[in-house]
Amino acid sequence: MTATTRHARGAGHSVYAVLLHDGRRSEPWGLYIGQTSRDPDLRFDQHKAGYKASGAAKRFGVRLLPDLVEHLNPMRAWEALELEAALAEVLREAGVPWVEGGH
């Protein structure tokens, strides 16, 4: 998976991945896939604080997984939206049992 607008003029968006953990689930580890115009570290902090948060990222977010997506970033907004959805779908199809986000 690649971003065609990576480092292009106006490329200020990122896709990010958050490691999720919920010990109550039969498969307790999962991933949340999102996109942002902010720094992904700041966006993760916002999720944890409840600001425009995904419920899964807020409650079960452990940490960012930058190695999973750093080869994609930064990119233009339209592509971040497309790749957010595509990455979540690829992970689901690959058998990751718990994938959130990717809207």
Jmol script that loads the backbone (N, CA, C; Angstrom):
load data "model"
ATOM      1  N   MET A   1       0.852  -1.169   0.000  1.00  0.00           N
ATOM      2  CA  MET A   1       0.000   0.000   0.000  1.00  0.00           C
ATOM      3  C   MET A   1       0.900   1.236   0.000  1.00  0.00           C
ATOM      4  N   THR A   2       0.586   2.175  -0.869  1.00  0.00           N
ATOM      5  CA  THR A   2       1.367   3.410  -0.950  1.00  0.00           C
ATOM      6  C   THR A   2       0.429   4.603  -1.087  1.00  0.00           C
ATOM      7  N   ALA A   3       0.963   5.760  -0.768  1.00  0.00           N
ATOM      8  CA  ALA A   3       0.225   7.017  -0.921  1.00  0.00           C
ATOM      9  C   ALA A   3       0.795   7.749  -2.124  1.00  0.00           C
ATOM     10  N   THR A   4      -0.036   8.023  -3.123  1.00  0.00           N
ATOM     11  CA  THR A   4       0.453   8.688  -4.325  1.00  0.00           C
ATOM     12  C   THR A   4       0.772  10.156  -4.086  1.00  0.00           C
ATOM     13  N   THR A   5       0.165  10.757  -3.060  1.00  0.00           N
ATOM     14  CA  THR A   5       0.422  12.174  -2.778  1.00  0.00           C
ATOM     15  C   THR A   5       1.408  12.362  -1.628  1.00  0.00           C
ATOM     16  N   ARG A   6       2.138  11.303  -1.268  1.00  0.00           N
ATOM     17  CA  ARG A   6       3.089  11.404  -0.169  1.00  0.00           C
ATOM     18  C   ARG A   6       4.080  12.528  -0.454  1.00  0.00           C
ATOM     19  N   HIS A   7       4.214  13.421   0.486  1.00  0.00           N
ATOM     20  CA  HIS A   7       5.117  14.578   0.419  1.00  0.00           C
ATOM     21  C   HIS A   7       4.774  15.554  -0.706  1.00  0.00           C
ATOM     22  N   ALA A   8       3.605  15.413  -1.319  1.00  0.00           N
ATOM     23  CA  ALA A   8       3.192  16.360  -2.358  1.00  0.00           C
ATOM     24  C   ALA A   8       2.854  17.700  -1.710  1.00  0.00           C
ATOM     25  N   ARG A   9       2.842  18.734  -2.526  1.00  0.00           N
ATOM     26  CA  ARG A   9       2.434  20.042  -2.022  1.00  0.00           C
ATOM     27  C   ARG A   9       1.026  19.928  -1.441  1.00  0.00           C
ATOM     28  N   GLY A  10       0.833  20.434  -0.248  1.00  0.00           N
ATOM     29  CA  GLY A  10      -0.458  20.346   0.422  1.00  0.00           C
ATOM     30  C   GLY A  10      -0.690  19.046   1.168  1.00  0.00           C
ATOM     31  N   ALA A  11       0.339  18.205   1.238  1.00  0.00           N
ATOM     32  CA  ALA A  11       0.207  16.924   1.942  1.00  0.00           C
ATOM     33  C   ALA A  11       0.400  17.145   3.433  1.00  0.00           C
ATOM     34  N   GLY A  12      -0.703  17.298   4.144  1.00  0.00           N
ATOM     35  CA  GLY A  12      -0.616  17.570   5.570  1.00  0.00           C
ATOM     36  C   GLY A  12      -1.433  16.622   6.427  1.00  0.00           C
ATOM     37  N   HIS A  13      -1.887  15.524   5.851  1.00  0.00           N
ATOM     38  CA  HIS A  13      -2.696  14.560   6.591  1.00  0.00           C
ATOM     39  C   HIS A  13      -1.913  13.262   6.788  1.00  0.00           C
ATOM     40  N   SER A  14      -2.304  12.543   7.815  1.00  0.00           N
ATOM     41  CA  SER A  14      -1.651  11.275   8.136  1.00  0.00           C
ATOM     42  C   SER A  14      -2.694  10.216   8.459  1.00  0.00           C
ATOM     43  N   VAL A  15      -2.344   8.984   8.155  1.00  0.00           N
ATOM     44  CA  VAL A  15      -3.079   7.823   8.632  1.00  0.00           C
ATOM     45  C   VAL A  15      -2.307   7.323   9.843  1.00  0.00           C
ATOM     46  N   TYR A  16      -3.025   6.868  10.870  1.00  0.00           N
ATOM     47  CA  TYR A  16      -2.349   6.367  12.064  1.00  0.00           C
ATOM     48  C   TYR A  16      -3.025   5.092  12.546  1.00  0.00           C
ATOM     49  N   ALA A  17      -2.273   4.295  13.296  1.00  0.00           N
ATOM     50  CA  ALA A  17      -2.771   3.040  13.853  1.00  0.00           C
ATOM     51  C   ALA A  17      -2.560   3.062  15.357  1.00  0.00           C
ATOM     52  N   VAL A  18      -3.577   2.629  16.090  1.00  0.00           N
ATOM     53  CA  VAL A  18      -3.525   2.554  17.544  1.00  0.00           C
ATOM     54  C   VAL A  18      -3.685   1.094  17.952  1.00  0.00           C
ATOM     55  N   LEU A  19      -2.806   0.628  18.812  1.00  0.00           N
ATOM     56  CA  LEU A  19      -2.930  -0.702  19.390  1.00  0.00           C
ATOM     57  C   LEU A  19      -4.027  -0.666  20.447  1.00  0.00           C
ATOM     58  N   LEU A  20      -4.963  -1.603  20.354  1.00  0.00           N
ATOM     59  CA  LEU A  20      -6.072  -1.692  21.301  1.00  0.00           C
ATOM     60  C   LEU A  20      -5.913  -2.938  22.165  1.00  0.00           C
ATOM     61  N   HIS A  21      -6.363  -2.853  23.414  1.00  0.00           N
ATOM     62  CA  HIS A  21      -6.389  -4.033  24.284  1.00  0.00           C
ATOM     63  C   HIS A  21      -7.620  -3.999  25.174  1.00  0.00           C
ATOM     64  N   ASP A  22      -8.384  -5.086  25.126  1.00  0.00           N
ATOM     65  CA  ASP A  22      -9.551  -5.268  25.990  1.00  0.00           C
ATOM     66  C   ASP A  22      -9.526  -6.712  26.477  1.00  0.00           C
ATOM     67  N   GLY A  23      -9.089  -6.905  27.709  1.00  0.00           N
ATOM     68  CA  GLY A  23      -8.936  -8.236  28.277  1.00  0.00           C
ATOM     69  C   GLY A  23     -10.224  -9.029  28.389  1.00  0.00           C
ATOM     70  N   ARG A  24     -11.364  -8.387  28.211  1.00  0.00           N
ATOM     71  CA  ARG A  24     -12.645  -9.091  28.288  1.00  0.00           C
ATOM     72  C   ARG A  24     -12.980  -9.823  26.996  1.00  0.00           C
ATOM     73  N   ARG A  25     -12.304  -9.479  25.921  1.00  0.00           N
ATOM     74  CA  ARG A  25     -12.581 -10.090  24.615  1.00  0.00           C
ATOM     75  C   ARG A  25     -11.843 -11.414  24.475  1.00  0.00           C
ATOM     76  N   SER A  26     -12.395 -12.314  23.674  1.00  0.00           N
ATOM     77  CA  SER A  26     -11.704 -13.579  23.411  1.00  0.00           C
ATOM     78  C   SER A  26     -10.413 -13.335  22.631  1.00  0.00           C
ATOM     79  N   GLU A  27     -10.419 -12.331  21.777  1.00  0.00           N
ATOM     80  CA  GLU A  27      -9.215 -11.875  21.061  1.00  0.00           C
ATOM     81  C   GLU A  27      -8.936 -10.476  21.591  1.00  0.00           C
ATOM     82  N   PRO A  28      -8.122 -10.340  22.651  1.00  0.00           N
ATOM     83  CA  PRO A  28      -8.027  -9.061  23.362  1.00  0.00           C
ATOM     84  C   PRO A  28      -7.258  -7.948  22.658  1.00  0.00           C
ATOM     85  N   TRP A  29      -6.473  -8.271  21.642  1.00  0.00           N
ATOM     86  CA  TRP A  29      -5.665  -7.256  20.963  1.00  0.00           C
ATOM     87  C   TRP A  29      -6.302  -6.877  19.638  1.00  0.00           C
ATOM     88  N   GLY A  30      -6.269  -5.591  19.321  1.00  0.00           N
ATOM     89  CA  GLY A  30      -6.838  -5.113  18.073  1.00  0.00           C
ATOM     90  C   GLY A  30      -6.169  -3.839  17.611  1.00  0.00           C
ATOM     91  N   LEU A  31      -6.722  -3.272  16.551  1.00  0.00           N
ATOM     92  CA  LEU A  31      -6.176  -2.057  15.952  1.00  0.00           C
ATOM     93  C   LEU A  31      -7.293  -1.068  15.663  1.00  0.00           C
ATOM     94  N   TYR A  32      -6.989   0.192  15.876  1.00  0.00           N
ATOM     95  CA  TYR A  32      -7.855   1.279  15.447  1.00  0.00           C
ATOM     96  C   TYR A  32      -7.100   2.017  14.351  1.00  0.00           C
ATOM     97  N   ILE A  33      -7.746   2.252  13.215  1.00  0.00           N
ATOM     98  CA  ILE A  33      -7.135   2.976  12.100  1.00  0.00           C
ATOM     99  C   ILE A  33      -7.870   4.297  11.935  1.00  0.00           C
ATOM    100  N   GLY A  34      -7.114   5.397  11.937  1.00  0.00           N
ATOM    101  CA  GLY A  34      -7.699   6.720  11.784  1.00  0.00           C
ATOM    102  C   GLY A  34      -6.881   7.578  10.840  1.00  0.00           C
ATOM    103  N   GLN A  35      -7.374   8.781  10.587  1.00  0.00           N
ATOM    104  CA  GLN A  35      -6.645   9.756   9.773  1.00  0.00           C
ATOM    105  C   GLN A  35      -6.830  11.114  10.417  1.00  0.00           C
ATOM    106  N   THR A  36      -5.836  11.979  10.225  1.00  0.00           N
ATOM    107  CA  THR A  36      -5.862  13.279  10.885  1.00  0.00           C
ATOM    108  C   THR A  36      -5.035  14.303  10.123  1.00  0.00           C
ATOM    109  N   SER A  37      -5.368  15.564  10.356  1.00  0.00           N
ATOM    110  CA  SER A  37      -4.536  16.655   9.850  1.00  0.00           C
ATOM    111  C   SER A  37      -3.568  17.110  10.934  1.00  0.00           C
ATOM    112  N   ARG A  38      -3.695  16.552  12.106  1.00  0.00           N
ATOM    113  CA  ARG A  38      -2.821  16.896  13.234  1.00  0.00           C
ATOM    114  C   ARG A  38      -1.675  15.895  13.319  1.00  0.00           C
ATOM    115  N   ASP A  39      -0.744  16.179  14.201  1.00  0.00           N
ATOM    116  CA  ASP A  39       0.302  15.212  14.493  1.00  0.00           C
ATOM    117  C   ASP A  39      -0.365  13.971  15.101  1.00  0.00           C
ATOM    118  N   PRO A  40      -0.048  12.773  14.635  1.00  0.00           N
ATOM    119  CA  PRO A  40      -0.695  11.578  15.181  1.00  0.00           C
ATOM    120  C   PRO A  40      -0.536  11.423  16.696  1.00  0.00           C
ATOM    121  N   ASP A  41       0.590  11.843  17.262  1.00  0.00           N
ATOM    122  CA  ASP A  41       0.761  11.768  18.718  1.00  0.00           C
ATOM    123  C   ASP A  41      -0.265  12.651  19.423  1.00  0.00           C
ATOM    124  N   LEU A  42      -0.465  13.857  18.915  1.00  0.00           N
ATOM    125  CA  LEU A  42      -1.468  14.754  19.482  1.00  0.00           C
ATOM    126  C   LEU A  42      -2.864  14.159  19.325  1.00  0.00           C
ATOM    127  N   ARG A  43      -3.141  13.591  18.152  1.00  0.00           N
ATOM    128  CA  ARG A  43      -4.466  13.010  17.921  1.00  0.00           C
ATOM    129  C   ARG A  43      -4.725  11.851  18.877  1.00  0.00           C
ATOM    130  N   PHE A  44      -3.714  11.023  19.128  1.00  0.00           N
ATOM    131  CA  PHE A  44      -3.874   9.927  20.090  1.00  0.00           C
ATOM    132  C   PHE A  44      -4.188  10.482  21.477  1.00  0.00           C
ATOM    133  N   ASP A  45      -3.456  11.518  21.880  1.00  0.00           N
ATOM    134  CA  ASP A  45      -3.719  12.150  23.181  1.00  0.00           C
ATOM    135  C   ASP A  45      -5.152  12.683  23.246  1.00  0.00           C
ATOM    136  N   GLN A  46      -5.646  13.232  22.127  1.00  0.00           N
ATOM    137  CA  GLN A  46      -7.024  13.723  22.089  1.00  0.00           C
ATOM    138  C   GLN A  46      -8.024  12.578  22.266  1.00  0.00           C
ATOM    139  N   HIS A  47      -7.768  11.459  21.604  1.00  0.00           N
ATOM    140  CA  HIS A  47      -8.636  10.292  21.794  1.00  0.00           C
ATOM    141  C   HIS A  47      -8.684   9.916  23.271  1.00  0.00           C
ATOM    142  N   LYS A  48      -7.518   9.808  23.893  1.00  0.00           N
ATOM    143  CA  LYS A  48      -7.453   9.370  25.289  1.00  0.00           C
ATOM    144  C   LYS A  48      -8.141  10.367  26.222  1.00  0.00           C
ATOM    145  N   ALA A  49      -8.116  11.652  25.863  1.00  0.00           N
ATOM    146  CA  ALA A  49      -8.767  12.689  26.671  1.00  0.00           C
ATOM    147  C   ALA A  49     -10.263  12.804  26.376  1.00  0.00           C
ATOM    148  N   GLY A  50     -10.730  12.118  25.340  1.00  0.00           N
ATOM    149  CA  GLY A  50     -12.145  12.151  25.005  1.00  0.00           C
ATOM    150  C   GLY A  50     -12.549  13.220  24.019  1.00  0.00           C
ATOM    151  N   TYR A  51     -11.585  13.939  23.435  1.00  0.00           N
ATOM    152  CA  TYR A  51     -11.893  15.004  22.480  1.00  0.00           C
ATOM    153  C   TYR A  51     -12.087  14.410  21.089  1.00  0.00           C
ATOM    154  N   LYS A  52     -13.312  14.515  20.560  1.00  0.00           N
ATOM    155  CA  LYS A  52     -13.644  13.941  19.247  1.00  0.00           C
ATOM    156  C   LYS A  52     -13.101  12.518  19.146  1.00  0.00           C
ATOM    157  N   ALA A  53     -13.347  11.760  20.195  1.00  0.00           N
ATOM    158  CA  ALA A  53     -12.696  10.465  20.353  1.00  0.00           C
ATOM    159  C   ALA A  53     -13.504   9.315  19.785  1.00  0.00           C
ATOM    160  N   SER A  54     -12.794   8.345  19.263  1.00  0.00           N
ATOM    161  CA  SER A  54     -13.359   7.033  19.005  1.00  0.00           C
ATOM    162  C   SER A  54     -13.503   6.358  20.362  1.00  0.00           C
ATOM    163  N   GLY A  55     -14.647   5.745  20.603  1.00  0.00           N
ATOM    164  CA  GLY A  55     -14.840   5.040  21.868  1.00  0.00           C
ATOM    165  C   GLY A  55     -13.798   3.963  22.083  1.00  0.00           C
ATOM    166  N   ALA A  56     -13.467   3.231  21.016  1.00  0.00           N
ATOM    167  CA  ALA A  56     -12.479   2.164  21.137  1.00  0.00           C
ATOM    168  C   ALA A  56     -11.099   2.730  21.453  1.00  0.00           C
ATOM    169  N   ALA A  57     -10.703   3.788  20.764  1.00  0.00           N
ATOM    170  CA  ALA A  57      -9.377   4.376  21.009  1.00  0.00           C
ATOM    171  C   ALA A  57      -9.304   4.991  22.398  1.00  0.00           C
ATOM    172  N   LYS A  58     -10.390   5.594  22.840  1.00  0.00           N
ATOM    173  CA  LYS A  58     -10.400   6.208  24.172  1.00  0.00           C
ATOM    174  C   LYS A  58     -10.305   5.150  25.259  1.00  0.00           C
ATOM    175  N   ARG A  59     -11.145   4.128  25.184  1.00  0.00           N
ATOM    176  CA  ARG A  59     -11.226   3.131  26.253  1.00  0.00           C
ATOM    177  C   ARG A  59     -10.124   2.089  26.193  1.00  0.00           C
ATOM    178  N   PHE A  60      -9.725   1.688  24.991  1.00  0.00           N
ATOM    179  CA  PHE A  60      -8.828   0.546  24.864  1.00  0.00           C
ATOM    180  C   PHE A  60      -7.490   0.866  24.207  1.00  0.00           C
ATOM    181  N   GLY A  61      -7.274   2.137  23.813  1.00  0.00           N
ATOM    182  CA  GLY A  61      -6.028   2.513  23.157  1.00  0.00           C
ATOM    183  C   GLY A  61      -4.836   2.371  24.088  1.00  0.00           C
ATOM    184  N   VAL A  62      -3.821   1.660  23.629  1.00  0.00           N
ATOM    185  CA  VAL A  62      -2.597   1.438  24.403  1.00  0.00           C
ATOM    186  C   VAL A  62      -1.513   2.396  23.943  1.00  0.00           C
ATOM    187  N   ARG A  63      -1.275   2.417  22.636  1.00  0.00           N
ATOM    188  CA  ARG A  63      -0.246   3.293  22.077  1.00  0.00           C
ATOM    189  C   ARG A  63      -0.377   3.326  20.562  1.00  0.00           C
ATOM    190  N   LEU A  64       0.293   4.304  19.972  1.00  0.00           N
ATOM    191  CA  LEU A  64       0.375   4.373  18.514  1.00  0.00           C
ATOM    192  C   LEU A  64       1.323   3.299  18.001  1.00  0.00           C
ATOM    193  N   LEU A  65       1.094   2.882  16.765  1.00  0.00           N
ATOM    194  CA  LEU A  65       1.987   1.951  16.081  1.00  0.00           C
ATOM    195  C   LEU A  65       2.520   2.634  14.816  1.00  0.00           C
ATOM    196  N   PRO A  66       3.451   3.578  14.975  1.00  0.00           N
ATOM    197  CA  PRO A  66       3.898   4.362  13.819  1.00  0.00           C
ATOM    198  C   PRO A  66       4.579   3.531  12.736  1.00  0.00           C
ATOM    199  N   ASP A  67       5.239   2.434  13.098  1.00  0.00           N
ATOM    200  CA  ASP A  67       5.930   1.628  12.092  1.00  0.00           C
ATOM    201  C   ASP A  67       4.971   1.035  11.063  1.00  0.00           C
ATOM    202  N   LEU A  68       3.722   0.896  11.435  1.00  0.00           N
ATOM    203  CA  LEU A  68       2.732   0.311  10.536  1.00  0.00           C
ATOM    204  C   LEU A  68       2.364   1.244   9.383  1.00  0.00           C
ATOM    205  N   VAL A  69       2.483   2.566   9.609  1.00  0.00           N
ATOM    206  CA  VAL A  69       1.969   3.527   8.626  1.00  0.00           C
ATOM    207  C   VAL A  69       2.941   4.636   8.221  1.00  0.00           C
ATOM    208  N   GLU A  70       4.109   4.698   8.839  1.00  0.00           N
ATOM    209  CA  GLU A  70       4.992   5.849   8.581  1.00  0.00           C
ATOM    210  C   GLU A  70       5.421   5.951   7.127  1.00  0.00           C
ATOM    211  N   HIS A  71       5.437   4.842   6.398  1.00  0.00           N
ATOM    212  CA  HIS A  71       5.821   4.869   4.982  1.00  0.00           C
ATOM    213  C   HIS A  71       4.760   5.546   4.110  1.00  0.00           C
ATOM    214  N   LEU A  72       3.576   5.785   4.666  1.00  0.00           N
ATOM    215  CA  LEU A  72       2.482   6.410   3.912  1.00  0.00           C
ATOM    216  C   LEU A  72       2.422   7.922   4.072  1.00  0.00           C
ATOM    217  N   ASN A  73       2.874   8.437   5.195  1.00  0.00           N
ATOM    218  CA  ASN A  73       2.631   9.826   5.602  1.00  0.00           C
ATOM    219  C   ASN A  73       3.742  10.784   5.209  1.00  0.00           C
ATOM    220  N   PRO A  74       3.427  12.072   5.029  1.00  0.00           N
ATOM    221  CA  PRO A  74       2.111  12.704   4.967  1.00  0.00           C
ATOM    222  C   PRO A  74       1.510  12.595   3.571  1.00  0.00           C
ATOM    223  N   MET A  75       0.228  12.903   3.473  1.00  0.00           N
ATOM    224  CA  MET A  75      -0.486  12.830   2.198  1.00  0.00           C
ATOM    225  C   MET A  75      -1.604  13.871   2.201  1.00  0.00           C
ATOM    226  N   ARG A  76      -2.251  14.002   1.084  1.00  0.00           N
ATOM    227  CA  ARG A  76      -3.379  14.938   0.988  1.00  0.00           C
ATOM    228  C   ARG A  76      -4.613  14.357   1.673  1.00  0.00           C
ATOM    229  N   ALA A  77      -5.539  15.237   2.028  1.00  0.00           N
ATOM    230  CA  ALA A  77      -6.718  14.847   2.813  1.00  0.00           C
ATOM    231  C   ALA A  77      -7.541  13.759   2.131  1.00  0.00           C
ATOM    232  N   TRP A  78      -7.815  13.915   0.848  1.00  0.00           N
ATOM    233  CA  TRP A  78      -8.657  12.935   0.160  1.00  0.00           C
ATOM    234  C   TRP A  78      -8.029  11.558   0.190  1.00  0.00           C
ATOM    235  N   GLU A  79      -6.705  11.509   0.068  1.00  0.00           N
ATOM    236  CA  GLU A  79      -6.041  10.212   0.056  1.00  0.00           C
ATOM    237  C   GLU A  79      -5.990   9.607   1.455  1.00  0.00           C
ATOM    238  N   ALA A  80      -5.856  10.444   2.475  1.00  0.00           N
ATOM    239  CA  ALA A  80      -5.873   9.941   3.851  1.00  0.00           C
ATOM    240  C   ALA A  80      -7.210   9.259   4.141  1.00  0.00           C
ATOM    241  N   LEU A  81      -8.292   9.855   3.684  1.00  0.00           N
ATOM    242  CA  LEU A  81      -9.613   9.243   3.876  1.00  0.00           C
ATOM    243  C   LEU A  81      -9.708   7.899   3.158  1.00  0.00           C
ATOM    244  N   GLU A  82      -9.201   7.847   1.935  1.00  0.00           N
ATOM    245  CA  GLU A  82      -9.233   6.600   1.169  1.00  0.00           C
ATOM    246  C   GLU A  82      -8.359   5.529   1.804  1.00  0.00           C
ATOM    247  N   LEU A  83      -7.136   5.904   2.185  1.00  0.00           N
ATOM    248  CA  LEU A  83      -6.217   4.915   2.742  1.00  0.00           C
ATOM    249  C   LEU A  83      -6.631   4.458   4.132  1.00  0.00           C
ATOM    250  N   GLU A  84      -7.263   5.326   4.905  1.00  0.00           N
ATOM    251  CA  GLU A  84      -7.788   4.923   6.215  1.00  0.00           C
ATOM    252  C   GLU A  84      -8.749   3.743   6.031  1.00  0.00           C
ATOM    253  N   ALA A  85      -9.690   3.883   5.113  1.00  0.00           N
ATOM    254  CA  ALA A  85     -10.668   2.820   4.857  1.00  0.00           C
ATOM    255  C   ALA A  85     -10.004   1.587   4.253  1.00  0.00           C
ATOM    256  N   ALA A  86      -9.102   1.796   3.305  1.00  0.00           N
ATOM    257  CA  ALA A  86      -8.448   0.672   2.637  1.00  0.00           C
ATOM    258  C   ALA A  86      -7.578  -0.129   3.597  1.00  0.00           C
ATOM    259  N   LEU A  87      -6.828   0.554   4.450  1.00  0.00           N
ATOM    260  CA  LEU A  87      -5.964  -0.142   5.400  1.00  0.00           C
ATOM    261  C   LEU A  87      -6.792  -0.955   6.388  1.00  0.00           C
ATOM    262  N   ALA A  88      -7.861  -0.381   6.901  1.00  0.00           N
ATOM    263  CA  ALA A  88      -8.725  -1.124   7.825  1.00  0.00           C
ATOM    264  C   ALA A  88      -9.285  -2.370   7.144  1.00  0.00           C
ATOM    265  N   GLU A  89      -9.700  -2.238   5.900  1.00  0.00           N
ATOM    266  CA  GLU A  89     -10.253  -3.378   5.173  1.00  0.00           C
ATOM    267  C   GLU A  89      -9.195  -4.449   4.919  1.00  0.00           C
ATOM    268  N   VAL A  90      -7.994  -4.047   4.536  1.00  0.00           N
ATOM    269  CA  VAL A  90      -6.904  -5.005   4.315  1.00  0.00           C
ATOM    270  C   VAL A  90      -6.606  -5.783   5.593  1.00  0.00           C
ATOM    271  N   LEU A  91      -6.582  -5.091   6.721  1.00  0.00           N
ATOM    272  CA  LEU A  91      -6.318  -5.757   7.998  1.00  0.00           C
ATOM    273  C   LEU A  91      -7.426  -6.751   8.338  1.00  0.00           C
ATOM    274  N   ARG A  92      -8.667  -6.373   8.101  1.00  0.00           N
ATOM    275  CA  ARG A  92      -9.784  -7.295   8.350  1.00  0.00           C
ATOM    276  C   ARG A  92      -9.675  -8.527   7.451  1.00  0.00           C
ATOM    277  N   GLU A  93      -9.397  -8.293   6.173  1.00  0.00           N
ATOM    278  CA  GLU A  93      -9.277  -9.402   5.225  1.00  0.00           C
ATOM    279  C   GLU A  93      -8.088 -10.298   5.544  1.00  0.00           C
ATOM    280  N   ALA A  94      -7.045  -9.732   6.165  1.00  0.00           N
ATOM    281  CA  ALA A  94      -5.866 -10.512   6.546  1.00  0.00           C
ATOM    282  C   ALA A  94      -6.115 -11.339   7.804  1.00  0.00           C
ATOM    283  N   GLY A  95      -7.278 -11.154   8.416  1.00  0.00           N
ATOM    284  CA  GLY A  95      -7.624 -11.963   9.568  1.00  0.00           C
ATOM    285  C   GLY A  95      -7.408 -11.322  10.919  1.00  0.00           C
ATOM    286  N   VAL A  96      -7.089 -10.032  10.943  1.00  0.00           N
ATOM    287  CA  VAL A  96      -6.987  -9.352  12.236  1.00  0.00           C
ATOM    288  C   VAL A  96      -8.400  -9.366  12.828  1.00  0.00           C
ATOM    289  N   PRO A  97      -8.575  -9.983  14.005  1.00  0.00           N
ATOM    290  CA  PRO A  97      -9.923 -10.212  14.509  1.00  0.00           C
ATOM    291  C   PRO A  97     -10.664  -8.981  15.018  1.00  0.00           C
ATOM    292  N   TRP A  98      -9.950  -7.935  15.380  1.00  0.00           N
ATOM    293  CA  TRP A  98     -10.604  -6.750  15.949  1.00  0.00           C
ATOM    294  C   TRP A  98      -9.985  -5.512  15.312  1.00  0.00           C
ATOM    295  N   VAL A  99     -10.691  -4.905  14.375  1.00  0.00           N
ATOM    296  CA  VAL A  99     -10.242  -3.680  13.710  1.00  0.00           C
ATOM    297  C   VAL A  99     -11.356  -2.650  13.838  1.00  0.00           C
ATOM    298  N   GLU A 100     -11.022  -1.505  14.395  1.00  0.00           N
ATOM    299  CA  GLU A 100     -11.960  -0.391  14.538  1.00  0.00           C
ATOM    300  C   GLU A 100     -11.507   0.740  13.621  1.00  0.00           C
ATOM    301  N   GLY A 101     -12.409   1.675  13.361  1.00  0.00           N
ATOM    302  CA  GLY A 101     -12.076   2.838  12.542  1.00  0.00           C
ATOM    303  C   GLY A 101     -12.165   2.519  11.065  1.00  0.00           C
ATOM    304  N   GLY A 102     -11.436   3.290  10.295  1.00  0.00           N
ATOM    305  CA  GLY A 102     -11.457   3.090   8.859  1.00  0.00           C
ATOM    306  C   GLY A 102     -12.714   3.601   8.195  1.00  0.00           C
ATOM    307  N   HIS A 103     -13.284   4.678   8.743  1.00  0.00           N
ATOM    308  CA  HIS A 103     -14.547   5.214   8.219  1.00  0.00           C
ATOM    309  C   HIS A 103     -14.295   6.082   7.013  1.00  0.00           C
TER     310      HIS A 103
END
end "model"
wireframe off; spacefill off
backbone 0.3
color backbone group
